[in-house]
Amino acid sequence: MSEDSLLTFPCNLPVKVIGRNSEDFRSVAGDIVQAHYGDLKQRQIAEQLSKNGSFLSLTFTVHVETRDRADALYRDLTASEDILMVL
């Protein structure tokens, strides 16, 4: 059974991860993405601070081969207490 998806795999997928602005957050998010997709080039990672600087969003653009791999990354990211939101 095939699930409906707006994505066609394989594809480049931007994954936005939001957490508190800290080195721990950067490390945790980066380690999880690296475990799934290996080392990313700096151009594959974008950072944006919140207006008051308390929160940070990291957008990792990864090349996803299958929906299962995208889902596995999402599950691991959302399981971390350091990560507040994944889009």
C-alpha positions as CSV (number, residue, x, y, z in Angstrom):
1,M,0.0,0.0,0.0
2,S,1.4,3.4,-1.0
3,E,0.8,6.5,1.1
4,D,0.0,9.7,-0.6
5,S,2.9,12.2,-0.4
6,L,3.5,15.6,-1.8
7,L,7.2,14.6,-2.3
8,T,8.6,12.5,-5.0
9,F,11.6,10.4,-3.9
10,P,14.5,10.7,-4.3
11,C,14.6,14.5,-3.5
12,N,16.5,17.2,-1.7
13,L,14.5,17.9,1.5
14,P,15.0,20.9,3.8
15,V,14.5,19.8,7.4
16,K,14.0,22.7,9.8
17,V,14.9,22.0,13.4
18,I,14.2,24.5,16.2
19,G,15.6,24.7,19.7
20,R,17.1,26.9,22.3
21,N,20.1,28.9,21.1
22,S,23.0,26.8,22.6
23,E,25.9,24.8,21.5
24,D,24.2,21.7,22.9
25,F,21.3,22.2,20.5
26,R,23.6,22.6,17.5
27,S,25.6,19.5,18.5
28,V,22.6,17.3,19.1
29,A,20.7,18.3,15.9
30,G,23.9,18.0,13.8
31,D,24.8,14.6,15.3
32,I,21.3,13.2,14.6
33,V,21.4,14.4,11.0
34,Q,24.9,13.2,10.5
35,A,24.0,9.7,11.8
36,H,21.4,9.5,9.0
37,Y,23.2,11.4,6.1
38,G,26.9,11.7,7.0
39,D,28.8,14.9,7.0
40,L,27.0,17.8,5.3
41,K,28.7,20.7,3.6
42,Q,28.2,24.1,5.2
43,R,26.0,25.2,2.3
44,Q,23.6,22.5,3.3
45,I,23.0,24.0,6.7
46,A,21.3,27.4,7.3
47,E,20.9,29.1,10.7
48,Q,18.4,31.7,11.8
49,L,18.2,33.3,15.3
50,S,14.8,34.3,16.7
51,K,14.2,38.0,17.1
52,N,15.4,38.1,20.8
53,G,18.2,35.5,20.2
54,S,16.7,32.9,22.6
55,F,15.9,30.3,19.9
56,L,17.7,29.0,16.8
57,S,16.5,27.3,13.7
58,L,18.8,25.1,11.8
59,T,17.7,24.0,8.3
60,F,19.5,20.9,7.0
61,T,19.0,20.2,3.3
62,V,19.5,16.4,2.8
63,H,19.2,14.2,-0.2
64,V,16.5,11.7,0.8
65,E,16.2,8.4,-1.2
66,T,13.0,7.1,0.4
67,R,10.1,8.2,2.6
68,D,11.2,5.6,5.2
69,R,14.6,7.4,5.5
70,A,12.9,10.8,5.9
71,D,10.5,9.4,8.5
72,A,13.4,7.8,10.4
73,L,15.2,11.1,10.6
74,Y,12.1,12.9,11.7
75,R,11.5,10.3,14.5
76,D,15.0,10.6,15.8
77,L,14.9,14.4,15.8
78,T,11.6,14.6,17.6
79,A,12.7,12.1,20.2
80,S,15.4,14.5,21.4
81,E,14.6,16.7,24.5
82,D,16.9,19.4,23.1
83,I,14.8,19.8,20.0
84,L,11.6,21.8,20.4
85,M,10.1,21.5,16.9
86,V,10.9,19.8,13.5
87,L,9.3,21.1,10.3
